[in-house]
Amino acid sequence: MAPLAIGTHFYPDVSAEIAGTSTPALRLESASPDVLTVEDGVLVARKSGASAVLISTDDGSVVDFVHVWVAPATKITLARRDGDRIDGAIGLAVGEDVTLVPTLWNGAQKLSGDGGAAWTIDGDAVTVLRDGSSDRRRFRARAPGKTTVRVGNGETTTSVEIEVVQ
């Protein structure tokens, strides 16, 4: 797993299988809650650093652990839902749509985590729709014109212009 971006959430799938017996209930605990907290089983990246995440049973017995790193996003790129990276303006005809997915980076390293993206638009040529993900957005072209879409994580932002034609 890549480091988590500050301000994002990670939803781990924690399970145990012990042959011939039932499995215990498991819980997560962060060794450094100032870096990484656990909220209802979700890891929340707070600040740069590393933290051990302890996997324990309800009686407090630690059965495993993993180290998770947290880093700030230094760059954001946008891609279409199919993975094609966006490099420049997007052209749409009225009624068409495009789904954009942000990727957070720390230098050359891609970061993990959901929910760290804040979206804003300037213009009314497109309508913004949530697309089942905390980060992904679908833009439907509604009228000719231009709209600038911005996405950010903390102080790191990127933008793309969407031009709609008849």
C-alpha positions in Angstrom: 0.0 0.0 0.0 1.3 3.5 -0.8 1.4 6.1 1.9 -2.0 7.8 2.8 -2.5 11.4 1.8 -3.1 13.8 4.7 -6.8 14.3 5.1 -7.9 11.1 3.5 -9.5 7.9 4.8 -8.6 4.2 4.2 -11.1 1.4 4.6 -9.0 -1.7 5.5 -10.5 -5.2 5.1 -9.4 -6.9 8.3 -10.3 -10.6 8.8 -8.9 -13.7 10.4 -9.3 -17.3 9.5 -8.3 -20.0 11.9 -8.9 -23.6 10.6 -11.2 -25.6 12.8 -12.5 -22.8 15.0 -14.5 -19.6 14.9 -12.6 -16.4 14.4 -12.3 -13.6 17.0 -13.7 -10.1 16.7 -10.9 -7.8 15.6 -10.3 -4.1 16.2 -7.7 -1.6 15.0 -5.7 0.8 17.1 -3.1 3.4 16.1 0.1 3.7 18.0 0.4 7.4 16.9 -3.0 8.9 16.9 -1.6 12.4 16.1 -0.4 10.9 12.7 -3.2 8.4 12.1 -6.4 7.8 13.9 -8.9 4.9 13.8 -12.6 6.0 13.6 -15.1 3.1 13.4 -12.5 0.9 11.8 -11.5 3.5 9.2 -7.9 4.8 9.1 -7.8 8.7 9.0 -4.5 10.3 7.9 -3.9 13.4 10.1 -0.3 14.6 9.6 3.0 13.4 8.0 4.7 10.5 9.7 4.3 6.8 10.3 2.2 4.8 12.8 1.9 1.2 13.6 -1.7 0.0 13.4 -2.3 -2.8 15.9 -4.8 -5.5 15.0 -6.1 -6.9 18.3 -9.0 -9.0 19.7 -11.6 -7.6 22.0 -9.6 -8.8 25.0 -6.6 -6.7 23.9 -4.4 -9.5 22.5 -2.4 -8.2 19.6 -2.6 -10.7 16.7 -0.8 -8.6 14.0 0.4 -5.1 13.1 1.3 -3.1 10.1 3.1 0.3 9.6 1.2 3.0 7.7 2.9 6.1 6.4 1.2 9.4 5.9 2.5 12.1 3.5 1.2 15.5 2.2 0.0 15.7 -1.4 2.4 17.8 -3.5 0.6 17.4 -6.8 -2.8 16.4 -8.1 -3.5 14.9 -11.6 -6.8 14.3 -13.2 -7.9 11.3 -15.3 -11.0 10.2 -17.0 -12.8 7.3 -15.4 -11.2 4.9 -17.9 -7.7 6.0 -16.7 -6.7 8.4 -19.5 -4.8 11.3 -17.9 -6.2 14.8 -18.7 -3.6 17.1 -20.2 -5.4 20.3 -21.3 -8.9 21.5 -21.8 -11.9 19.1 -22.3 -14.4 19.6 -25.1 -18.0 18.4 -24.7 -21.2 18.8 -26.7 -24.5 19.6 -24.8 -25.8 16.4 -23.2 -22.4 14.7 -23.0 -20.6 13.9 -19.8 -17.2 13.1 -18.5 -16.2 11.6 -15.2 -13.0 12.9 -13.6 -10.9 11.1 -11.0 -8.1 12.9 -9.0 -4.9 11.2 -8.1 -2.8 12.6 -5.3 1.0 12.5 -5.4 3.9 13.2 -3.1 6.7 13.9 -5.6 6.8 10.8 -7.9 4.9 8.6 -5.5 1.2 8.0 -5.9 -0.7 8.3 -2.6 -3.6 6.2 -1.3 -6.7 7.2 0.5 -10.3 8.4 -0.2 -12.1 11.6 0.5 -9.3 14.1 0.4 -10.5 16.0 -2.7 -12.5 19.3 -2.6 -14.2 20.2 -5.9 -15.2 23.7 -7.0 -16.4 25.1 -10.4 -16.4 28.5 -11.9 -19.1 28.8 -14.7 -22.4 27.2 -15.5 -21.8 25.3 -18.7 -21.7 22.0 -16.7 -23.6 20.3 -13.9 -21.6 18.5 -11.2 -22.9 15.1 -10.1 -21.4 12.7 -7.5 -20.6 9.4 -9.0 -20.7 6.9 -6.2 -17.2 7.7 -4.9 -16.1 10.2 -2.3 -13.5 11.7 -4.8 -14.8 11.0 -8.3 -17.2 13.5 -10.0 -19.3 13.4 -13.2 -19.7 16.6 -15.3 -22.7 16.9 -17.6 -22.6 19.5 -20.3 -25.8 21.6 -20.1 -25.2 24.7 -22.1 -22.6 26.2 -24.4 -19.8 28.0 -22.6 -16.7 27.4 -20.5 -16.4 26.2 -16.9 -13.2 25.8 -14.9 -13.1 22.8 -12.6 -10.7 22.9 -9.6 -9.9 20.1 -7.3 -7.7 20.4 -4.2 -6.3 18.6 -1.2 -5.1 21.2 1.4 -3.1 23.8 -0.4 -2.4 21.6 -3.4 -4.8 22.2 -6.3 -5.1 21.6 -10.0 -7.7 22.7 -12.6 -9.1 21.9 -16.0 -11.3 23.9 -18.3 -14.4 22.3 -19.8 -15.7 23.9 -23.0 -19.2 23.0 -24.0 -20.4 23.5 -27.6 -23.9 23.1 -29.2 
